[in-house]
Amino acid sequence: MENDEPLLSIGELARRTGLPVRTIRFWSDAGVLPPVARTAGGRRLYDAADAAQLELLATLRAHA
C-alpha cells in the first residue's frame, strides 16, 4: 500500500460494504480478496481499494 489511508478491520470493511464478515472471509480465503496486511495477532486488514473491489464483486454477484 502506497498511501496513508487507514487500514480497515474485517468488521469495519463489512460495515462499509454491507457484506457479512463470513462472505468477506470466504472470498479472502479463496484468494479473491486477500488482505493487504495482518496485525501481530493475525487479524486481517484491508484498504479502501479492497472496499471498492468488494462492492464491485457484490454488484456483479447480485446481477449474475
HTML snippet that shows the backbone in 3Dmol.js (N, CA, C, O; Angstrom):
<script src="https://3Dmol.org/build/3Dmol-min.js"></script>
<div id="view" style="width:600px;height:400px;position:relative"></div>
<script>
const pdb = `
ATOM      1  N   MET A   1       0.849  -1.169   0.000  1.00  0.00           N
ATOM      2  CA  MET A   1       0.000   0.000   0.000  1.00  0.00           C
ATOM      3  C   MET A   1       0.892   1.228   0.000  1.00  0.00           C
ATOM      4  O   MET A   1       1.844   1.306   0.776  1.00  0.00           O
ATOM      5  N   GLU A   2       0.590   2.193  -0.870  1.00  0.00           N
ATOM      6  CA  GLU A   2       1.471   3.325  -1.039  1.00  0.00           C
ATOM      7  C   GLU A   2       0.916   4.619  -0.461  1.00  0.00           C
ATOM      8  O   GLU A   2       1.608   5.635  -0.517  1.00  0.00           O
ATOM      9  N   ASN A   3      -0.276   4.640   0.083  1.00  0.00           N
ATOM     10  CA  ASN A   3      -0.835   5.878   0.612  1.00  0.00           C
ATOM     11  C   ASN A   3      -0.996   5.783   2.124  1.00  0.00           C
ATOM     12  O   ASN A   3      -0.680   4.770   2.747  1.00  0.00           O
ATOM     13  N   ASP A   4      -1.495   6.868   2.685  1.00  0.00           N
ATOM     14  CA  ASP A   4      -1.631   6.927   4.139  1.00  0.00           C
ATOM     15  C   ASP A   4      -3.050   6.657   4.620  1.00  0.00           C
ATOM     16  O   ASP A   4      -3.394   7.016   5.746  1.00  0.00           O
ATOM     17  N   GLU A   5      -3.878   6.033   3.792  1.00  0.00           N
ATOM     18  CA  GLU A   5      -5.240   5.713   4.201  1.00  0.00           C
ATOM     19  C   GLU A   5      -5.196   4.681   5.319  1.00  0.00           C
ATOM     20  O   GLU A   5      -4.351   3.787   5.320  1.00  0.00           O
ATOM     21  N   PRO A   6      -6.120   4.815   6.274  1.00  0.00           N
ATOM     22  CA  PRO A   6      -6.138   3.826   7.360  1.00  0.00           C
ATOM     23  C   PRO A   6      -6.577   2.457   6.854  1.00  0.00           C
ATOM     24  O   PRO A   6      -7.377   2.347   5.926  1.00  0.00           O
ATOM     25  N   LEU A   7      -6.045   1.437   7.474  1.00  0.00           N
ATOM     26  CA  LEU A   7      -6.457   0.077   7.143  1.00  0.00           C
ATOM     27  C   LEU A   7      -7.700  -0.261   7.934  1.00  0.00           C
ATOM     28  O   LEU A   7      -7.887   0.211   9.056  1.00  0.00           O
ATOM     29  N   LEU A   8      -8.542  -1.077   7.343  1.00  0.00           N
ATOM     30  CA  LEU A   8      -9.825  -1.449   7.940  1.00  0.00           C
ATOM     31  C   LEU A   8      -9.775  -2.881   8.446  1.00  0.00           C
ATOM     32  O   LEU A   8      -9.205  -3.758   7.797  1.00  0.00           O
ATOM     33  N   SER A   9     -10.370  -3.111   9.595  1.00  0.00           N
ATOM     34  CA  SER A   9     -10.539  -4.480  10.060  1.00  0.00           C
ATOM     35  C   SER A   9     -11.621  -5.127   9.210  1.00  0.00           C
ATOM     36  O   SER A   9     -12.330  -4.440   8.474  1.00  0.00           O
ATOM     37  N   ILE A  10     -11.748  -6.423   9.307  1.00  0.00           N
ATOM     38  CA  ILE A  10     -12.770  -7.120   8.519  1.00  0.00           C
ATOM     39  C   ILE A  10     -14.179  -6.673   8.944  1.00  0.00           C
ATOM     40  O   ILE A  10     -15.086  -6.608   8.114  1.00  0.00           O
ATOM     41  N   GLY A  11     -14.355  -6.369  10.228  1.00  0.00           N
ATOM     42  CA  GLY A  11     -15.647  -5.870  10.706  1.00  0.00           C
ATOM     43  C   GLY A  11     -15.969  -4.497  10.149  1.00  0.00           C
ATOM     44  O   GLY A  11     -17.104  -4.233   9.753  1.00  0.00           O
ATOM     45  N   GLU A  12     -14.972  -3.622  10.118  1.00  0.00           N
ATOM     46  CA  GLU A  12     -15.166  -2.288   9.545  1.00  0.00           C
ATOM     47  C   GLU A  12     -15.451  -2.384   8.051  1.00  0.00           C
ATOM     48  O   GLU A  12     -16.284  -1.647   7.524  1.00  0.00           O
ATOM     49  N   LEU A  13     -14.763  -3.286   7.377  1.00  0.00           N
ATOM     50  CA  LEU A  13     -14.987  -3.495   5.954  1.00  0.00           C
ATOM     51  C   LEU A  13     -16.407  -4.016   5.707  1.00  0.00           C
ATOM     52  O   LEU A  13     -17.067  -3.601   4.755  1.00  0.00           O
ATOM     53  N   ALA A  14     -16.863  -4.910   6.554  1.00  0.00           N
ATOM     54  CA  ALA A  14     -18.224  -5.441   6.430  1.00  0.00           C
ATOM     55  C   ALA A  14     -19.254  -4.331   6.607  1.00  0.00           C
ATOM     56  O   ALA A  14     -20.216  -4.254   5.843  1.00  0.00           O
ATOM     57  N   ARG A  15     -19.064  -3.474   7.600  1.00  0.00           N
ATOM     58  CA  ARG A  15     -19.995  -2.357   7.812  1.00  0.00           C
ATOM     59  C   ARG A  15     -19.985  -1.397   6.632  1.00  0.00           C
ATOM     60  O   ARG A  15     -21.034  -0.897   6.226  1.00  0.00           O
ATOM     61  N   ARG A  16     -18.814  -1.142   6.086  1.00  0.00           N
ATOM     62  CA  ARG A  16     -18.691  -0.197   4.969  1.00  0.00           C
ATOM     63  C   ARG A  16     -19.347  -0.738   3.708  1.00  0.00           C
ATOM     64  O   ARG A  16     -19.960   0.024   2.961  1.00  0.00           O
ATOM     65  N   THR A  17     -19.233  -2.032   3.457  1.00  0.00           N
ATOM     66  CA  THR A  17     -19.739  -2.622   2.214  1.00  0.00           C
ATOM     67  C   THR A  17     -21.125  -3.235   2.345  1.00  0.00           C
ATOM     68  O   THR A  17     -21.799  -3.465   1.341  1.00  0.00           O
ATOM     69  N   GLY A  18     -21.558  -3.501   3.578  1.00  0.00           N
ATOM     70  CA  GLY A  18     -22.844  -4.157   3.775  1.00  0.00           C
ATOM     71  C   GLY A  18     -22.795  -5.660   3.578  1.00  0.00           C
ATOM     72  O   GLY A  18     -23.837  -6.317   3.568  1.00  0.00           O
ATOM     73  N   LEU A  19     -21.602  -6.214   3.421  1.00  0.00           N
ATOM     74  CA  LEU A  19     -21.448  -7.664   3.252  1.00  0.00           C
ATOM     75  C   LEU A  19     -21.162  -8.319   4.598  1.00  0.00           C
ATOM     76  O   LEU A  19     -20.537  -7.709   5.466  1.00  0.00           O
ATOM     77  N   PRO A  20     -21.612  -9.544   4.773  1.00  0.00           N
ATOM     78  CA  PRO A  20     -21.306 -10.250   6.025  1.00  0.00           C
ATOM     79  C   PRO A  20     -19.809 -10.552   6.143  1.00  0.00           C
ATOM     80  O   PRO A  20     -19.133 -10.799   5.144  1.00  0.00           O
ATOM     81  N   VAL A  21     -19.310 -10.528   7.367  1.00  0.00           N
ATOM     82  CA  VAL A  21     -17.917 -10.875   7.629  1.00  0.00           C
ATOM     83  C   VAL A  21     -17.617 -12.256   7.057  1.00  0.00           C
ATOM     84  O   VAL A  21     -16.546 -12.479   6.494  1.00  0.00           O
ATOM     85  N   ARG A  22     -18.550 -13.169   7.199  1.00  0.00           N
ATOM     86  CA  ARG A  22     -18.353 -14.538   6.717  1.00  0.00           C
ATOM     87  C   ARG A  22     -18.069 -14.574   5.216  1.00  0.00           C
ATOM     88  O   ARG A  22     -17.217 -15.339   4.764  1.00  0.00           O
ATOM     89  N   THR A  23     -18.780 -13.748   4.439  1.00  0.00           N
ATOM     90  CA  THR A  23     -18.568 -13.689   2.990  1.00  0.00           C
ATOM     91  C   THR A  23     -17.197 -13.114   2.672  1.00  0.00           C
ATOM     92  O   THR A  23     -16.491 -13.630   1.807  1.00  0.00           O
ATOM     93  N   ILE A  24     -16.818 -12.046   3.370  1.00  0.00           N
ATOM     94  CA  ILE A  24     -15.505 -11.435   3.140  1.00  0.00           C
ATOM     95  C   ILE A  24     -14.408 -12.433   3.483  1.00  0.00           C
ATOM     96  O   ILE A  24     -13.435 -12.569   2.740  1.00  0.00           O
ATOM     97  N   ARG A  25     -14.558 -13.123   4.594  1.00  0.00           N
ATOM     98  CA  ARG A  25     -13.553 -14.118   4.997  1.00  0.00           C
ATOM     99  C   ARG A  25     -13.460 -15.237   3.952  1.00  0.00           C
ATOM    100  O   ARG A  25     -12.362 -15.682   3.619  1.00  0.00           O
ATOM    101  N   PHE A  26     -14.610 -15.692   3.434  1.00  0.00           N
ATOM    102  CA  PHE A  26     -14.621 -16.741   2.413  1.00  0.00           C
ATOM    103  C   PHE A  26     -13.875 -16.275   1.161  1.00  0.00           C
ATOM    104  O   PHE A  26     -13.021 -16.994   0.642  1.00  0.00           O
ATOM    105  N   TRP A  27     -14.197 -15.074   0.678  1.00  0.00           N
ATOM    106  CA  TRP A  27     -13.543 -14.554  -0.520  1.00  0.00           C
ATOM    107  C   TRP A  27     -12.061 -14.318  -0.271  1.00  0.00           C
ATOM    108  O   TRP A  27     -11.242 -14.500  -1.172  1.00  0.00           O
ATOM    109  N   SER A  28     -11.717 -13.916   0.937  1.00  0.00           N
ATOM    110  CA  SER A  28     -10.310 -13.711   1.278  1.00  0.00           C
ATOM    111  C   SER A  28      -9.558 -15.044   1.267  1.00  0.00           C
ATOM    112  O   SER A  28      -8.471 -15.139   0.697  1.00  0.00           O
ATOM    113  N   ASP A  29     -10.130 -16.065   1.891  1.00  0.00           N
ATOM    114  CA  ASP A  29      -9.501 -17.388   1.936  1.00  0.00           C
ATOM    115  C   ASP A  29      -9.392 -18.008   0.543  1.00  0.00           C
ATOM    116  O   ASP A  29      -8.466 -18.772   0.273  1.00  0.00           O
ATOM    117  N   ALA A  30     -10.338 -17.680  -0.341  1.00  0.00           N
ATOM    118  CA  ALA A  30     -10.330 -18.203  -1.702  1.00  0.00           C
ATOM    119  C   ALA A  30      -9.341 -17.461  -2.600  1.00  0.00           C
ATOM    120  O   ALA A  30      -9.093 -17.880  -3.731  1.00  0.00           O
ATOM    121  N   GLY A  31      -8.775 -16.357  -2.099  1.00  0.00           N
ATOM    122  CA  GLY A  31      -7.811 -15.595  -2.874  1.00  0.00           C
ATOM    123  C   GLY A  31      -8.412 -14.510  -3.738  1.00  0.00           C
ATOM    124  O   GLY A  31      -7.693 -13.822  -4.463  1.00  0.00           O
ATOM    125  N   VAL A  32      -9.736 -14.344  -3.669  1.00  0.00           N
ATOM    126  CA  VAL A  32     -10.398 -13.305  -4.456  1.00  0.00           C
ATOM    127  C   VAL A  32     -10.051 -11.923  -3.912  1.00  0.00           C
ATOM    128  O   VAL A  32      -9.892 -10.973  -4.679  1.00  0.00           O
ATOM    129  N   LEU A  33      -9.935 -11.809  -2.607  1.00  0.00           N
ATOM    130  CA  LEU A  33      -9.639 -10.538  -1.951  1.00  0.00           C
ATOM    131  C   LEU A  33      -8.708 -10.781  -0.764  1.00  0.00           C
ATOM    132  O   LEU A  33      -9.151 -10.748   0.384  1.00  0.00           O
ATOM    133  N   PRO A  34      -7.432 -11.022  -1.026  1.00  0.00           N
ATOM    134  CA  PRO A  34      -6.519 -11.258   0.088  1.00  0.00           C
ATOM    135  C   PRO A  34      -6.296  -9.975   0.882  1.00  0.00           C
ATOM    136  O   PRO A  34      -6.314  -8.893   0.296  1.00  0.00           O
ATOM    137  N   PRO A  35      -6.088 -10.060   2.186  1.00  0.00           N
ATOM    138  CA  PRO A  35      -5.836  -8.869   2.989  1.00  0.00           C
ATOM    139  C   PRO A  35      -4.509  -8.230   2.589  1.00  0.00           C
ATOM    140  O   PRO A  35      -3.576  -8.920   2.178  1.00  0.00           O
ATOM    141  N   VAL A  36      -4.437  -6.899   2.716  1.00  0.00           N
ATOM    142  CA  VAL A  36      -3.193  -6.214   2.384  1.00  0.00           C
ATOM    143  C   VAL A  36      -2.174  -6.351   3.511  1.00  0.00           C
ATOM    144  O   VAL A  36      -0.972  -6.190   3.298  1.00  0.00           O
ATOM    145  N   ALA A  37      -2.664  -6.651   4.706  1.00  0.00           N
ATOM    146  CA  ALA A  37      -1.775  -6.801   5.864  1.00  0.00           C
ATOM    147  C   ALA A  37      -2.497  -7.611   6.929  1.00  0.00           C
ATOM    148  O   ALA A  37      -3.690  -7.896   6.822  1.00  0.00           O
ATOM    149  N   ARG A  38      -1.749  -7.972   7.952  1.00  0.00           N
ATOM    150  CA  ARG A  38      -2.312  -8.640   9.127  1.00  0.00           C
ATOM    151  C   ARG A  38      -1.705  -8.005  10.366  1.00  0.00           C
ATOM    152  O   ARG A  38      -0.559  -7.554  10.355  1.00  0.00           O
ATOM    153  N   THR A  39      -2.487  -7.977  11.427  1.00  0.00           N
ATOM    154  CA  THR A  39      -1.973  -7.467  12.687  1.00  0.00           C
ATOM    155  C   THR A  39      -1.026  -8.501  13.284  1.00  0.00           C
ATOM    156  O   THR A  39      -0.917  -9.620  12.784  1.00  0.00           O
ATOM    157  N   ALA A  40      -0.347  -8.115  14.354  1.00  0.00           N
ATOM    158  CA  ALA A  40       0.534  -9.054  15.045  1.00  0.00           C
ATOM    159  C   ALA A  40      -0.246 -10.264  15.539  1.00  0.00           C
ATOM    160  O   ALA A  40       0.313 -11.354  15.659  1.00  0.00           O
ATOM    161  N   GLY A  41      -1.534 -10.082  15.827  1.00  0.00           N
ATOM    162  CA  GLY A  41      -2.389 -11.171  16.282  1.00  0.00           C
ATOM    163  C   GLY A  41      -3.009 -11.970  15.150  1.00  0.00           C
ATOM    164  O   GLY A  41      -3.768 -12.905  15.404  1.00  0.00           O
ATOM    165  N   GLY A  42      -2.699 -11.618  13.891  1.00  0.00           N
ATOM    166  CA  GLY A  42      -3.204 -12.372  12.748  1.00  0.00           C
ATOM    167  C   GLY A  42      -4.513 -11.869  12.166  1.00  0.00           C
ATOM    168  O   GLY A  42      -5.057 -12.486  11.251  1.00  0.00           O
ATOM    169  N   ARG A  43      -5.031 -10.750  12.683  1.00  0.00           N
ATOM    170  CA  ARG A  43      -6.286 -10.218  12.131  1.00  0.00           C
ATOM    171  C   ARG A  43      -6.045  -9.586  10.766  1.00  0.00           C
ATOM    172  O   ARG A  43      -5.022  -8.942  10.534  1.00  0.00           O
ATOM    173  N   ARG A  44      -7.004  -9.782   9.871  1.00  0.00           N
ATOM    174  CA  ARG A  44      -6.887  -9.290   8.504  1.00  0.00           C
ATOM    175  C   ARG A  44      -7.128  -7.780   8.469  1.00  0.00           C
ATOM    176  O   ARG A  44      -7.972  -7.255   9.195  1.00  0.00           O
ATOM    177  N   LEU A  45      -6.374  -7.100   7.616  1.00  0.00           N
ATOM    178  CA  LEU A  45      -6.540  -5.665   7.417  1.00  0.00           C
ATOM    179  C   LEU A  45      -6.690  -5.387   5.929  1.00  0.00           C
ATOM    180  O   LEU A  45      -6.004  -5.985   5.101  1.00  0.00           O
ATOM    181  N   TYR A  46      -7.593  -4.476   5.601  1.00  0.00           N
ATOM    182  CA  TYR A  46      -7.921  -4.151   4.219  1.00  0.00           C
ATOM    183  C   TYR A  46      -7.842  -2.648   4.030  1.00  0.00           C
ATOM    184  O   TYR A  46      -7.903  -1.889   4.997  1.00  0.00           O
ATOM    185  N   ASP A  47      -7.704  -2.211   2.758  1.00  0.00           N
ATOM    186  CA  ASP A  47      -7.664  -0.786   2.480  1.00  0.00           C
ATOM    187  C   ASP A  47      -8.904  -0.363   1.694  1.00  0.00           C
ATOM    188  O   ASP A  47      -9.782  -1.180   1.417  1.00  0.00           O
ATOM    189  N   ALA A  48      -8.964   0.923   1.340  1.00  0.00           N
ATOM    190  CA  ALA A  48     -10.133   1.466   0.631  1.00  0.00           C
ATOM    191  C   ALA A  48     -10.313   0.807  -0.733  1.00  0.00           C
ATOM    192  O   ALA A  48     -11.443   0.636  -1.190  1.00  0.00           O
ATOM    193  N   ALA A  49      -9.226   0.440  -1.381  1.00  0.00           N
ATOM    194  CA  ALA A  49      -9.331  -0.238  -2.684  1.00  0.00           C
ATOM    195  C   ALA A  49     -10.022  -1.587  -2.527  1.00  0.00           C
ATOM    196  O   ALA A  49     -10.779  -2.003  -3.404  1.00  0.00           O
ATOM    197  N   ASP A  50      -9.768  -2.266  -1.424  1.00  0.00           N
ATOM    198  CA  ASP A  50     -10.439  -3.548  -1.159  1.00  0.00           C
ATOM    199  C   ASP A  50     -11.938  -3.333  -0.977  1.00  0.00           C
ATOM    200  O   ASP A  50     -12.744  -4.139  -1.441  1.00  0.00           O
ATOM    201  N   ALA A  51     -12.309  -2.254  -0.305  1.00  0.00           N
ATOM    202  CA  ALA A  51     -13.732  -1.947  -0.118  1.00  0.00           C
ATOM    203  C   ALA A  51     -14.399  -1.734  -1.474  1.00  0.00           C
ATOM    204  O   ALA A  51     -15.495  -2.240  -1.717  1.00  0.00           O
ATOM    205  N   ALA A  52     -13.745  -0.993  -2.349  1.00  0.00           N
ATOM    206  CA  ALA A  52     -14.289  -0.754  -3.686  1.00  0.00           C
ATOM    207  C   ALA A  52     -14.402  -2.056  -4.470  1.00  0.00           C
ATOM    208  O   ALA A  52     -15.394  -2.282  -5.163  1.00  0.00           O
ATOM    209  N   GLN A  53     -13.386  -2.915  -4.361  1.00  0.00           N
ATOM    210  CA  GLN A  53     -13.428  -4.198  -5.067  1.00  0.00           C
ATOM    211  C   GLN A  53     -14.554  -5.081  -4.530  1.00  0.00           C
ATOM    212  O   GLN A  53     -15.233  -5.762  -5.299  1.00  0.00           O
ATOM    213  N   LEU A  54     -14.749  -5.070  -3.224  1.00  0.00           N
ATOM    214  CA  LEU A  54     -15.834  -5.860  -2.640  1.00  0.00           C
ATOM    215  C   LEU A  54     -17.195  -5.361  -3.100  1.00  0.00           C
ATOM    216  O   LEU A  54     -18.090  -6.159  -3.381  1.00  0.00           O
ATOM    217  N   GLU A  55     -17.353  -4.053  -3.176  1.00  0.00           N
ATOM    218  CA  GLU A  55     -18.624  -3.501  -3.648  1.00  0.00           C
ATOM    219  C   GLU A  55     -18.882  -3.917  -5.092  1.00  0.00           C
ATOM    220  O   GLU A  55     -20.017  -4.227  -5.454  1.00  0.00           O
ATOM    221  N   LEU A  56     -17.843  -3.925  -5.917  1.00  0.00           N
ATOM    222  CA  LEU A  56     -17.978  -4.385  -7.301  1.00  0.00           C
ATOM    223  C   LEU A  56     -18.342  -5.865  -7.345  1.00  0.00           C
ATOM    224  O   LEU A  56     -19.240  -6.258  -8.090  1.00  0.00           O
ATOM    225  N   LEU A  57     -17.659  -6.685  -6.561  1.00  0.00           N
ATOM    226  CA  LEU A  57     -17.963  -8.115  -6.519  1.00  0.00           C
ATOM    227  C   LEU A  57     -19.408  -8.366  -6.092  1.00  0.00           C
ATOM    228  O   LEU A  57     -20.093  -9.211  -6.668  1.00  0.00           O
ATOM    229  N   ALA A  58     -19.865  -7.630  -5.083  1.00  0.00           N
ATOM    230  CA  ALA A  58     -21.241  -7.787  -4.613  1.00  0.00           C
ATOM    231  C   ALA A  58     -22.243  -7.408  -5.692  1.00  0.00           C
ATOM    232  O   ALA A  58     -23.267  -8.073  -5.854  1.00  0.00           O
ATOM    233  N   THR A  59     -21.950  -6.335  -6.435  1.00  0.00           N
ATOM    234  CA  THR A  59     -22.828  -5.909  -7.515  1.00  0.00           C
ATOM    235  C   THR A  59     -22.863  -6.961  -8.618  1.00  0.00           C
ATOM    236  O   THR A  59     -23.933  -7.316  -9.114  1.00  0.00           O
ATOM    237  N   LEU A  60     -21.703  -7.451  -8.995  1.00  0.00           N
ATOM    238  CA  LEU A  60     -21.650  -8.473 -10.048  1.00  0.00           C
ATOM    239  C   LEU A  60     -22.374  -9.743  -9.615  1.00  0.00           C
ATOM    240  O   LEU A  60     -23.075 -10.364 -10.415  1.00  0.00           O
ATOM    241  N   ARG A  61     -22.209 -10.127  -8.362  1.00  0.00           N
ATOM    242  CA  ARG A  61     -22.874 -11.327  -7.852  1.00  0.00           C
ATOM    243  C   ARG A  61     -24.386 -11.142  -7.858  1.00  0.00           C
ATOM    244  O   ARG A  61     -25.124 -12.079  -8.161  1.00  0.00           O
ATOM    245  N   ALA A  62     -24.849  -9.944  -7.526  1.00  0.00           N
ATOM    246  CA  ALA A  62     -26.286  -9.689  -7.489  1.00  0.00           C
ATOM    247  C   ALA A  62     -26.914  -9.704  -8.880  1.00  0.00           C
ATOM    248  O   ALA A  62     -28.110  -9.964  -9.016  1.00  0.00           O
ATOM    249  N   HIS A  63     -26.122  -9.429  -9.907  1.00  0.00           N
ATOM    250  CA  HIS A  63     -26.634  -9.375 -11.267  1.00  0.00           C
ATOM    251  C   HIS A  63     -26.262 -10.607 -12.087  1.00  0.00           C
ATOM    252  O   HIS A  63     -26.456 -10.624 -13.303  1.00  0.00           O
ATOM    253  N   ALA A  64     -25.739 -11.619 -11.442  1.00  0.00           N
ATOM    254  CA  ALA A  64     -25.340 -12.831 -12.166  1.00  0.00           C
ATOM    255  C   ALA A  64     -26.513 -13.740 -12.415  1.00  0.00           C
ATOM    256  O   ALA A  64     -26.355 -14.804 -13.013  1.00  0.00           O
TER     257      ALA A  64
END
`;
const viewer = $3Dmol.createViewer("view");
viewer.addModel(pdb, "pdb");
viewer.setStyle({}, {cartoon: {color: "spectrum"}});
viewer.zoomTo();
viewer.render();
</script>
